Amino acid sequence: MSIEKHLKITGSSTVSWKDAIVKAIEEASKTIDFLTGVKVIEQKAKIDGNKISEYFVDLDLSFIIDLNRKDNDDN
């Protein structure tokens, strides 16, 4: 049996929405194991003058819960 959990995160980039997605997943993978999928919920941007200066993405990350993990309270 596996249990999947979802986590909403926001990523940003000064380059593009794609770059914001890639950076957010890279950062999340440093502390979350077993990532299995991503869904883009929303894309936003900050405008300075007449250009986009920063891109933002809200993501729904999916990951599998490690059922074999031991609790730290067991030590």
C-alpha positions as CSV (number, residue, x, y, z in Angstrom):
1,M,0.0,0.0,0.0
2,S,1.2,3.5,-0.7
3,I,-0.1,6.8,0.5
4,E,0.4,10.0,-1.6
5,K,0.5,13.4,0.0
6,H,0.1,16.8,-1.6
7,L,1.9,20.0,-0.7
8,K,1.2,23.5,-2.2
9,I,4.3,25.5,-2.8
10,T,5.1,28.8,-4.6
11,G,8.2,29.2,-6.8
12,S,9.6,32.4,-8.4
13,S,12.1,33.3,-11.1
14,T,13.2,36.4,-12.9
15,V,13.7,34.3,-16.1
16,S,10.4,32.5,-16.9
17,W,7.5,30.5,-15.4
18,K,9.3,27.3,-16.5
19,D,12.4,28.3,-14.6
20,A,10.2,29.1,-11.5
21,I,8.8,25.5,-11.7
22,V,12.2,23.9,-12.1
23,K,13.7,25.9,-9.3
24,A,10.8,25.1,-6.9
25,I,11.0,21.4,-7.6
26,E,14.8,21.4,-7.2
27,E,14.5,23.2,-3.8
28,A,11.6,21.0,-2.6
29,S,13.5,17.8,-3.5
30,K,16.3,18.8,-1.1
31,T,13.9,18.2,1.9
32,I,11.1,16.0,0.5
33,D,11.8,12.4,-0.6
34,F,9.8,10.4,-3.1
35,L,8.4,13.2,-5.2
36,T,6.1,11.7,-7.8
37,G,4.3,14.6,-9.6
38,V,3.6,18.3,-10.0
39,K,0.5,20.2,-11.0
40,V,0.7,23.9,-11.9
41,I,-2.2,25.5,-10.1
42,E,-1.6,29.2,-11.0
43,Q,0.9,31.4,-12.8
44,K,1.3,35.1,-11.9
45,A,3.9,37.8,-12.7
46,K,5.1,41.1,-11.4
47,I,5.3,43.9,-13.9
48,D,7.7,46.8,-13.7
49,G,7.0,49.5,-16.3
50,N,6.0,47.5,-19.4
51,K,7.9,44.3,-18.7
52,I,7.6,41.2,-16.5
53,S,10.2,41.5,-13.8
54,E,9.3,38.3,-11.8
55,Y,7.4,35.1,-12.5
56,F,5.5,33.2,-9.8
57,V,4.0,29.7,-9.9
58,D,1.8,28.0,-7.4
59,L,2.4,24.2,-7.5
60,D,0.7,21.1,-6.1
61,L,3.6,18.7,-5.4
62,S,2.8,15.0,-4.9
63,F,5.0,12.6,-2.9
64,I,4.8,9.1,-1.5
65,I,4.9,8.8,2.3
66,D,7.6,6.4,3.5
67,L,5.6,3.9,5.6
68,N,8.8,2.2,6.7
69,R,10.2,5.3,8.4
70,K,10.8,5.0,12.1
71,D,9.6,7.7,14.4
72,N,12.3,9.7,16.3
73,D,10.3,9.1,19.5
74,D,11.1,5.4,19.2
75,N,14.8,6.0,20.1
